[in-house]
Amino acid sequence: MRRRRKRRRRSGGRSCLLLMILFAVVVGLPALLVRSCTVSFFSPRAVPMVVLWDEASQSLLNMTLEDYVAGVVAAEMPASFEPEALKAQAVAARTYAYRRIERGERILEHPEAHLSSDFQSGQAWISWPAFSERYGALNARRLQNKIRKAVKETQGIIACYEGEPILAVYHSASGGRTENSEHYWSEFLPYLRAVDDPYSTAAPYHFSTASIAWAKLAECLEVAKAKNFKVIERYPSGRVKTVEVGGKWFSGREIRQRLGLRSTWFTAEGLGEELVFSVWGYGHGVGMSQHGAQGMALGGYAYPDILQYYYRGIELKQAY
């Protein structure tokens, strides 16, 4: 009888120990997994959630990152582009948003939101009803399926440099060469390096012209009188670094913004009462050229090739 009692006690002790271990695994392991996640906002499928300020409806919208990316691709890139170009755009848009969420960045005017639908705050976004209105119901459905397919086939993939999500900026057309990050903004980023871009030469805005009256130029630049327009210095890409007008100096970026030029890669010539600009490209010129992505896709390149061409030294990783 005594031996039987001891066995029962030992058996009972083992059962208690097993229950305690099981409890620790069930309760403790999920807590550890949650702490190890690099993104704070998750749906049950582990897809990050986005809080978006929508300028059109003047309201906050909640959606998965994948739904947000589809709206960005629809707004930022012509849906007629090749599937591989759309995939490259999807990865760039996803990376840009993922980085903001991971870093806890918010929209200054709407601190509740990670992102805004206004392209001036980062990247554009459009709702599907607005997209349908733009393209017509039947055409929009076909294009929407094309966009969703590009997003689905790259789901969760982001671009990283040394293990961290990159600042995946992009522009419409480079004009033939992209720009270093520090030449448009102040920050040097090793993956945002200038590259020759023969793939975007077929872009509608590869080259354009613009003109402004001398009197209007003086008004826009807030100088007493504009009699001359002198480019003082250019970056190696050809884009303008500094300009002198009416005794005042301006950066190429200031000139572009104040005069509404398509890029900082320009020349200027006085013709009578006007100053005529010849302009190459459209946008800041840093990172991926969207029309360049289309050109590469037409040439048979896949989306990883496109991204690794415009973002130097990156790796594509599965974030979720």
Residue pairs with C-beta under 8 A, 6 or more apart in sequence:
38 102
39 48
39 98
39 101
39 102
39 319
39 320
40 101
40 104
41 48
41 49
41 50
41 51
41 101
42 48
42 49
43 49
43 64
45 64
46 320
47 64
47 65
47 66
47 156
47 320
48 64
48 65
48 98
48 101
48 320
49 62
49 63
49 64
49 65
50 62
50 63
50 64
50 65
50 67
50 68
50 97
50 101
50 114
50 115
51 60
51 61
51 62
51 112
51 113
51 114
51 115
52 60
52 61
52 62
52 63
52 68
52 113
52 114
52 115
52 116
52 117
52 125
53 59
53 60
53 61
53 107
53 109
53 110
53 112
53 113
53 115
53 116
53 117
53 118
54 60
54 61
54 117
54 125
54 127
55 116
55 117
55 118
56 117
56 127
56 130
57 127
60 110
60 112
60 113
65 94
65 97
65 98
65 101
66 94
66 151
66 152
66 155
68 97
68 115
68 125
69 90
69 93
69 94
69 97
69 151
70 90
70 147
70 148
70 151
71 117
71 125
71 126
71 127
71 128
72 89
72 90
72 93
72 97
72 123
72 124
72 125
73 79
73 86
73 89
73 90
73 93
73 147
73 150
73 151
74 126
74 128
74 131
74 143
74 144
74 147
75 117
75 119
75 123
75 124
75 125
75 126
76 89
76 93
76 119
76 123
76 124
76 170
76 290
77 85
77 86
77 89
77 290
77 293
79 86
79 135
79 143
79 146
79 147
80 143
81 89
81 290
81 293
81 294
81 297
82 294
82 297
82 298
83 146
83 149
83 150
83 297
84 293
84 296
84 297
84 301
84 302
84 303
84 306
85 290
85 293
85 294
85 296
85 297
85 303
85 306
86 146
86 147
86 150
87 150
87 153
87 154
87 303
88 288
88 293
88 297
88 303
88 306
88 307
89 150
89 170
89 288
89 290
89 293
90 150
90 151
90 154
91 154
91 157
91 158
91 159
91 168
91 303
91 307
91 316
92 159
92 168
92 170
92 287
92 288
92 307
93 123
93 168
94 154
94 156
94 157
94 158
94 319
95 158
95 159
95 160
95 165
95 166
95 168
96 122
96 123
96 167
96 168
96 169
97 114
97 115
97 123
98 158
98 165
98 319
99 105
99 165
99 166
99 167
99 168
100 114
100 115
100 122
101 114
102 165
105 114
106 112
106 113
106 114
107 113
107 114
107 115
107 116
107 121
109 116
109 121
110 116
115 121
115 122
115 123
115 125
116 122
116 125
117 124
117 125
117 126
118 124
126 134
128 140
128 144
131 140
131 143
131 144
132 140
132 141
132 144
134 140
135 143
154 303
156 318
156 319
156 320
157 316
157 317
157 318
157 319
158 165
158 316
158 317
158 319
159 165
159 166
159 168
159 307
159 311
159 314
159 315
159 316
159 317
160 166
160 314
160 315
160 316
160 317
161 190
161 191
161 311
161 313
161 314
161 315
165 319
166 189
166 191
166 311
166 314
167 181
167 189
167 192
168 287
168 288
168 311
169 181
169 192
169 284
169 286
169 287
169 288
170 283
170 287
170 288
170 289
170 290
170 310
171 281
171 282
171 283
171 284
171 285
171 286
171 287
171 288
171 289
171 290
172 203
172 205
172 281
172 282
172 283
172 289
172 290
172 291
173 200
173 203
173 204
173 205
173 206
173 281
173 282
173 283
173 289
173 290
173 291
173 292
174 197
174 200
174 281
174 283
174 285
174 289
174 292
175 197
175 200
175 206
175 207
175 238
175 263
175 265
175 279
175 280
175 281
175 282
175 285
176 196
176 197
176 198
176 200
176 201
176 206
176 280
176 281
177 194
177 195
177 196
177 197
177 237
177 238
177 285
178 193
178 194
178 195
178 197
178 237
178 285
178 286
178 287
178 289
178 310
179 194
179 235
179 237
179 239
179 284
179 285
179 286
180 188
180 192
180 193
180 194
180 235
180 237
180 286
181 187
181 188
181 189
181 192
181 286
181 287
182 188
182 189
183 194
183 235
183 237
183 239
183 241
184 253
184 264
184 284
184 285
184 286
185 286
190 312
190 313
191 311
191 312
191 313
191 314
192 286
192 287
192 311
192 312
193 312
194 236
194 237
195 309
195 310
195 312
197 289
197 292
198 295
199 289
199 291
199 292
199 293
199 294
199 295
199 296
199 299
200 206
200 281
200 289
200 291
200 292
200 294
200 295
201 295
202 291
202 295
203 281
203 282
203 289
203 291
203 292
204 291
205 262
205 281
205 282
206 280
206 281
206 291
207 278
207 279
207 280
208 262
208 279
208 282
209 276
209 277
209 278
209 279
210 259
210 260
210 261
210 262
210 276
210 277
210 279
211 271
211 274
211 275
211 276
211 277
212 220
212 259
212 274
212 275
212 277
213 273
213 274
213 275
214 226
214 227
214 270
214 273
214 274
214 275
215 226
217 226
217 229
217 245
217 259
217 275
218 224
218 225
218 226
218 246
220 258
220 259
221 245
221 246
221 248
221 250
221 255
221 258
223 245
223 246
223 247
223 248
224 246
225 246
226 245
226 246
226 275
227 246
228 244
228 245
228 246
228 270
229 243
229 245
229 268
229 270
229 275
230 243
230 244
230 245
231 240
231 242
231 243
231 267
231 268
232 241
232 242
232 243
232 244
232 249
233 240
233 241
233 242
234 240
234 241
235 241
237 265
237 285
238 265
238 280
239 252
239 263
239 264
239 265
239 285
240 252
240 255
240 264
240 265
240 266
241 251
241 252
242 249
242 250
242 251
242 252
243 249
243 250
243 251
243 252
243 255
244 250
250 258
252 264
252 266
253 264
255 261
255 264
255 266
256 262
256 263
256 264
256 266
259 277
261 277
261 279
262 279
262 281
262 282
262 283
263 279
263 280
263 281
263 282
263 283
263 284
263 285
264 284
264 285
265 279
265 280
265 281
265 285
266 277
266 278
266 279
266 280
267 277
267 278
268 275
268 276
268 277
268 278
269 275
269 276
269 278
270 276
287 310
287 311
288 306
288 307
288 310
288 311
289 310
292 306
292 310
293 306
293 310
296 305
296 306
296 309
297 303
297 306
301 309
304 316
307 314
307 316
308 314
308 316
